[in-house]
């Protein structure tokens, strides 16, 4: 394993050691800003929402006139501030919460810069390329708000800044090696709240219970038939309510996640769920819903040259290239019709759990395929 790959792994661990729950990424952002400045990137800054930017150019001391490539990785994790951040290394793996999602992705931003510089120096290009061969700048971006109820607000700010005048948006995910995400899964999320008068479990027995009312609503949800193609899913991820074991709950709430690869199918599911919510209220029972999250759908054709290039670069490394869909930062540019895709650094497992790990051996292949993609895309 090369020194650069070992340094990327070490950097991923350093990043992982800085807690960064969604909406609380500032410490990690400051660390990344320091990295960008140390590496000599231009125009380094943190924007108003907390995204970190740095520009690399092969045209010395000026911005290229060619469309830039935007390479991003999200800073935030699903874990709270007080989680155990201990790391364990064994059998070609590194274990630690958030190590693959997405500490390694953020480390790969800097790792790509190291590899691009090494490749450039190996070609002996000490001067700026001729105008006819000028390459666009690369903007490295560590963004906030990808996980949970962040609703991709960090990536929204990135895309609002650069718009359509880009070569592409390349999103890095630590554990997605072998996959080419070209399709964005649409998402709609609700908090559904039930309210009743409540009362004493003995003397007021028979009065409506907010918890039981939501339980009936969940049973109604399970009666909905969801299409398998395009894949469409539904999940009640949280349910909470009540004050004591001997009190009829006066209030309870749940959080509901709806997803589909098909915009029309998602819209139909949303309509069916909202009709169930409307009919859930009755005498003594109020059921209301608040939309708490939305991720727009979109896709790039599998025939797009960048998708073909991503597949070819994986195959050069002896890796199978699987086209897939997901809910990622790429949802934002894809939903606006801009070229965007997600590529991975390595393989791993246990994402979003205490047993999360990355495999270290494939990182070399992963970084090589990323560098080849970036170089070829800018030709």
C-alpha positions as CSV (number, residue, x, y, z in Angstrom):
1,X,0.0,0.0,0.0
2,X,1.5,3.4,-1.0
3,X,2.3,6.2,1.3
4,X,-0.5,8.3,-0.1
5,X,-3.1,5.6,0.6
6,X,-1.8,5.2,4.2
7,X,-2.0,9.0,4.6
8,X,-5.6,9.0,3.4
9,X,-6.5,6.3,5.9
10,X,-4.8,8.2,8.7
11,X,-6.5,11.4,7.6
12,X,-9.9,9.7,7.6
13,X,-9.3,8.6,11.2
14,X,-8.4,12.2,12.2
15,X,-11.6,13.4,10.6
16,X,-13.7,10.7,12.2
17,X,-12.4,11.8,15.7
18,X,-14.1,15.1,15.3
19,X,-17.9,14.7,16.1
20,X,-20.1,16.2,13.3
21,X,-23.8,15.5,13.8
22,X,-26.0,17.1,11.2
23,X,-26.4,20.8,12.1
24,X,-23.3,20.6,14.2
25,X,-20.5,20.2,11.7
26,X,-18.5,23.4,12.5
27,X,-15.6,21.8,14.3
28,X,-15.0,19.4,11.4
29,X,-15.5,22.1,8.9
30,X,-12.8,24.2,10.6
31,X,-10.4,21.3,10.5
32,X,-11.0,20.8,6.7
33,X,-10.6,24.5,6.1
34,X,-7.2,24.2,7.7
35,X,-6.3,21.2,5.5
36,X,-7.4,23.1,2.3
37,X,-5.3,26.2,3.4
38,X,-2.3,24.0,4.2
39,X,-2.5,22.3,0.8
40,X,-2.4,25.7,-0.9
41,X,-5.9,25.7,-2.4
42,X,-7.2,29.0,-3.6
43,X,-10.3,30.9,-2.5
44,X,-10.6,28.8,0.6
45,X,-13.7,29.7,2.6
46,X,-16.7,28.6,4.7
47,X,-20.0,29.8,3.4
48,X,-23.0,30.9,5.4
49,X,-24.4,27.4,5.8
50,X,-21.1,25.8,6.8
51,X,-19.8,24.3,3.5
52,X,-16.0,24.4,3.0
53,X,-14.6,25.4,-0.4
54,X,-11.2,25.3,-2.0
55,X,-10.1,25.7,-5.6
56,X,-7.3,23.9,-7.5
57,X,-6.1,25.2,-10.8
58,X,-3.6,24.1,-13.4
59,X,-3.5,27.7,-14.6
60,X,-1.2,29.5,-12.2
61,X,-2.5,32.5,-10.3
62,X,-5.8,32.8,-12.2
63,X,-9.1,31.0,-12.7
64,X,-9.5,28.8,-15.7
65,X,-12.1,29.9,-18.3
66,X,-13.1,26.2,-18.8
67,X,-16.1,24.9,-16.8
68,X,-15.0,23.6,-13.4
69,X,-15.5,20.2,-11.9
70,X,-17.1,20.2,-8.4
71,X,-16.0,17.4,-6.2
72,X,-17.9,17.1,-2.9
73,X,-18.1,14.9,0.2
74,X,-20.5,15.5,3.1
75,X,-19.1,16.4,6.6
76,X,-22.0,15.3,8.8
77,X,-22.7,12.0,10.5
78,X,-25.9,10.4,11.9
79,X,-24.3,10.0,15.4
80,X,-24.8,12.5,18.3
81,X,-21.9,14.5,19.8
82,X,-21.4,12.1,22.8
83,X,-21.0,8.9,20.9
84,X,-17.9,6.7,21.4
85,X,-15.4,7.6,18.6
86,X,-12.9,4.9,19.4
87,X,-11.1,3.2,16.4
88,X,-10.1,-0.4,16.0
89,X,-7.8,-1.7,13.3
90,X,-7.7,-5.4,12.5
91,X,-7.7,-7.9,9.5
92,X,-7.5,-5.2,6.8
93,X,-10.4,-3.2,8.3
94,X,-10.8,0.0,10.3
95,X,-13.8,0.1,12.7
96,X,-15.4,3.3,14.0
97,X,-18.7,5.1,13.7
98,X,-18.8,7.3,10.7
99,X,-15.4,6.1,9.4
100,X,-16.9,5.2,6.0
101,X,-19.9,7.5,6.0
102,X,-18.4,9.8,5.4
103,X,-15.0,10.5,7.0
104,X,-13.2,8.5,4.3
105,X,-15.1,10.5,1.6
106,X,-13.9,13.8,3.1
107,X,-10.3,12.5,3.4
108,X,-10.5,11.4,-0.3
109,X,-11.0,15.0,-1.3
110,X,-7.5,15.8,-0.1
111,X,-6.2,12.4,-1.2
112,X,-7.3,13.2,-4.8
113,X,-5.5,16.5,-4.6
114,X,-2.3,14.6,-3.6
115,X,-2.7,12.1,-6.4
116,X,-3.5,14.7,-9.1
117,X,-0.4,16.7,-8.1
118,X,1.8,13.6,-8.2
119,X,0.4,12.7,-11.6
120,X,0.9,16.2,-12.9
121,X,4.5,16.2,-11.6
122,X,5.1,12.8,-13.2
123,X,4.1,14.3,-16.6
124,X,6.7,17.1,-16.1
125,X,4.0,19.8,-16.5
126,X,5.6,22.6,-14.6
127,X,4.1,25.4,-16.7
128,X,0.5,26.1,-17.5
129,X,-0.9,24.0,-20.4
130,X,-1.5,25.8,-23.8
131,X,-4.8,27.5,-24.2
132,X,-6.2,24.7,-26.5
133,X,-5.4,22.2,-23.7
134,X,-6.5,24.3,-20.8
135,X,-8.3,22.3,-18.1
136,X,-11.1,23.6,-15.9
137,X,-10.5,24.2,-12.2
138,X,-11.5,21.7,-9.6
139,X,-13.5,22.9,-6.6
140,X,-13.2,20.7,-3.6
141,X,-16.2,21.0,-1.3
142,X,-16.8,19.5,2.1
143,X,-20.6,20.2,2.6
144,X,-23.0,20.0,5.5
145,X,-26.5,18.7,5.9
146,X,-26.6,15.4,3.9
147,X,-27.8,13.1,6.7
148,X,-31.2,12.9,8.3
149,X,-33.3,16.1,8.5
150,X,-30.4,18.1,7.0
151,X,-32.5,17.9,3.8
152,X,-29.4,18.4,1.6
153,X,-29.4,22.1,2.5
154,X,-25.6,22.2,2.2
155,X,-25.6,20.8,-1.3
156,X,-28.4,23.2,-2.2
157,X,-26.1,26.1,-1.4
158,X,-23.3,24.5,-3.4
159,X,-25.5,24.1,-6.5
160,X,-27.0,27.5,-6.0
161,X,-23.5,28.9,-6.1
162,X,-22.2,27.1,-9.2
163,X,-25.5,26.3,-11.1
164,X,-25.3,24.7,-14.5
165,X,-22.0,26.2,-15.5
166,X,-20.0,23.2,-14.4
167,X,-18.5,20.1,-16.0
168,X,-20.2,18.0,-13.4
169,X,-20.9,17.5,-9.8
170,X,-19.0,14.5,-8.5
171,X,-20.1,13.3,-5.0
172,X,-17.8,11.0,-3.0
173,X,-19.1,8.4,-0.6
174,X,-16.7,6.4,1.5
175,X,-18.2,2.9,1.1
176,X,-19.8,2.9,-2.4
177,X,-16.9,1.5,-4.4
178,X,-18.1,-0.4,-7.5
179,X,-21.3,1.6,-7.7
180,X,-22.2,4.5,-10.1
181,X,-25.1,6.4,-8.7
182,X,-26.8,8.1,-11.6
183,X,-30.4,8.2,-10.3
184,X,-31.7,10.2,-7.3
185,X,-34.4,8.5,-5.2
186,X,-37.1,11.0,-4.3
187,X,-38.0,11.3,-0.5
188,X,-40.8,12.9,1.5
189,X,-40.9,12.9,5.3
190,X,-43.6,13.7,7.8
191,X,-44.1,14.0,11.5
192,X,-47.6,12.8,12.3
193,X,-49.0,13.9,15.6
194,X,-52.1,12.5,17.4
195,X,-53.8,14.5,20.3
196,X,-56.5,13.4,22.7
197,X,-57.9,14.4,26.1
198,X,-56.0,11.6,27.8
199,X,-56.7,10.6,31.4
200,X,-56.2,8.1,34.1
201,X,-55.7,4.5,32.9
202,X,-58.3,3.2,35.4
203,X,-60.9,5.9,36.0
204,X,-60.9,7.2,32.3
205,X,-60.6,3.8,30.7
206,X,-62.1,3.9,27.2
207,X,-61.0,7.4,26.4
208,X,-59.0,7.6,23.2
209,X,-55.2,7.1,23.5
210,X,-52.9,9.0,21.2
211,X,-50.5,6.1,21.1
212,X,-53.3,3.6,20.1
213,X,-54.6,6.1,17.5
214,X,-51.1,6.3,15.8
215,X,-50.9,2.5,16.1
216,X,-54.1,2.2,14.1
217,X,-52.7,4.7,11.6
218,X,-49.5,2.5,11.2
219,X,-51.7,-0.6,10.6
220,X,-53.5,1.4,7.8
221,X,-50.1,2.3,6.3
222,X,-49.1,-1.4,6.1
223,X,-52.2,-2.1,4.0
224,X,-50.9,0.1,1.2
225,X,-49.5,-1.9,-1.7
226,X,-46.2,-0.4,-2.9
227,X,-44.7,-1.1,-6.3
228,X,-41.4,-3.0,-6.5
229,X,-40.6,-1.4,-9.9
230,X,-39.8,1.4,-9.6
231,X,-38.8,0.5,-6.1
232,X,-40.9,2.4,-3.6
233,X,-40.6,2.1,0.2
234,X,-42.1,3.4,3.4
235,X,-40.7,3.4,7.0
236,X,-41.9,4.6,10.4
237,X,-38.5,5.4,12.0
238,X,-39.6,7.0,15.2
239,X,-42.7,6.6,17.5
240,X,-42.9,8.5,20.8
241,X,-45.6,9.6,23.3
242,X,-47.2,9.3,26.7
243,X,-46.0,10.4,30.1
244,X,-46.5,7.4,32.5
245,X,-47.5,3.7,32.5
246,X,-50.8,4.6,34.2
247,X,-51.7,7.6,32.0
248,X,-53.7,7.4,28.8
249,X,-51.4,9.3,26.4
250,X,-52.8,12.7,25.4
251,X,-50.2,13.2,22.7
252,X,-47.9,11.0,20.5
253,X,-46.0,11.4,17.3
254,X,-44.2,9.4,14.7
255,X,-41.8,10.2,11.8
256,X,-42.6,8.7,8.5
257,X,-40.2,8.3,5.5
258,X,-41.5,7.7,2.0
259,X,-39.2,7.0,-1.0
260,X,-39.4,6.0,-4.6
261,X,-37.2,5.8,-7.7
262,X,-40.2,7.0,-9.7
263,X,-41.5,10.6,-9.2
264,X,-45.0,9.6,-10.2
265,X,-45.0,6.7,-7.8
266,X,-43.8,8.8,-5.0
267,X,-46.5,11.4,-5.7
268,X,-49.1,8.7,-5.7
269,X,-47.8,7.3,-2.4
270,X,-47.8,10.8,-0.8
271,X,-51.4,11.3,-1.9
272,X,-52.5,8.0,-0.4
273,X,-50.8,8.7,2.9
274,X,-52.2,12.2,3.1
275,X,-55.7,10.8,2.6
276,X,-55.1,8.4,5.5
277,X,-54.0,11.2,7.7
278,X,-57.1,13.3,6.8
279,X,-59.4,10.4,7.8
280,X,-57.5,9.5,11.0
281,X,-59.1,12.3,13.0
282,X,-62.5,11.6,14.7
283,X,-64.4,12.7,17.8
284,X,-62.0,13.3,20.6
285,X,-59.0,12.6,18.3
286,X,-56.9,15.1,16.3
287,X,-54.3,13.8,13.8
288,X,-52.2,16.2,11.9
289,X,-49.1,16.0,9.8
290,X,-46.1,18.3,9.2
291,X,-43.7,17.8,6.3
292,X,-40.2,17.7,7.8
293,X,-38.1,16.7,4.8
294,X,-38.0,16.4,1.1
295,X,-35.4,15.3,-1.4
296,X,-36.2,15.7,-5.1
297,X,-35.8,13.0,-7.6
298,X,-33.8,13.1,-10.9
299,X,-31.5,11.1,-13.1
300,X,-28.8,11.1,-15.7
301,X,-29.0,8.8,-18.7
302,X,-27.0,5.7,-18.5
303,X,-25.7,6.7,-22.0
304,X,-24.2,9.9,-20.7
305,X,-20.5,10.1,-21.5
306,X,-19.7,10.7,-17.8
307,X,-21.6,7.5,-16.7
308,X,-19.8,5.5,-19.4
309,X,-16.5,7.0,-18.3
310,X,-17.1,6.1,-14.6
311,X,-17.9,2.5,-15.6
312,X,-14.8,2.3,-17.7
313,X,-12.6,3.6,-15.0
314,X,-13.9,1.0,-12.6
315,X,-13.4,-1.7,-15.1
316,X,-9.8,-0.6,-15.6
317,X,-9.2,-1.4,-12.0
318,X,-10.7,-4.9,-12.4
319,X,-13.9,-3.9,-10.7
320,X,-17.5,-4.5,-11.7
321,X,-19.4,-1.3,-12.3
322,X,-23.0,-1.4,-11.1
323,X,-25.4,1.4,-12.0
324,X,-27.7,2.3,-9.1
325,X,-30.0,4.8,-7.4
326,X,-29.8,6.4,-4.0
327,X,-30.7,9.4,-1.8
328,X,-27.5,11.4,-1.8
329,X,-26.2,15.0,-2.3
330,X,-26.5,14.3,-6.0
331,X,-30.3,14.5,-5.7
332,X,-30.0,18.3,-5.9
333,X,-28.1,18.8,-9.1
334,X,-29.8,15.8,-10.8
335,X,-33.2,17.2,-10.0
336,X,-32.2,20.4,-11.7
337,X,-31.0,18.6,-14.8
338,X,-27.3,19.1,-14.1
339,X,-24.7,16.3,-14.7
340,X,-24.0,14.6,-11.4
341,X,-23.0,11.2,-10.1
342,X,-21.8,9.5,-6.9
343,X,-18.6,7.3,-6.8
344,X,-17.1,5.5,-3.9
345,X,-13.7,5.1,-2.3
346,X,-13.8,1.6,-0.8
347,X,-16.1,-1.1,0.4
348,X,-17.2,-1.6,4.0
349,X,-20.2,-2.4,6.2
350,X,-22.3,-1.5,9.2
351,X,-23.1,2.0,8.0
352,X,-25.0,4.1,10.6
353,X,-24.3,1.5,13.3
354,X,-21.7,1.1,16.1
355,X,-20.1,-1.7,14.0
356,X,-19.3,0.5,11.0
357,X,-16.1,-0.4,9.2
358,X,-14.1,0.1,6.0
359,X,-11.9,-2.3,4.1
360,X,-8.5,-0.8,3.6
361,X,-7.1,-2.9,0.8
362,X,-9.6,-1.7,-1.9
363,X,-8.9,2.0,-1.1
364,X,-5.9,2.0,-3.6
365,X,-8.1,0.8,-6.4
366,X,-10.8,3.2,-5.4
367,X,-8.6,6.2,-5.3
368,X,-6.9,5.2,-8.6
369,X,-10.3,5.0,-10.3
370,X,-11.4,8.3,-8.9
371,X,-8.2,10.0,-10.2
372,X,-8.6,8.4,-13.6
373,X,-12.2,9.6,-13.8
374,X,-11.3,13.1,-12.8
375,X,-8.4,13.3,-15.3
376,X,-10.3,11.8,-18.2
377,X,-13.4,13.9,-17.5
378,X,-11.4,17.1,-17.7
379,X,-9.7,16.2,-21.1
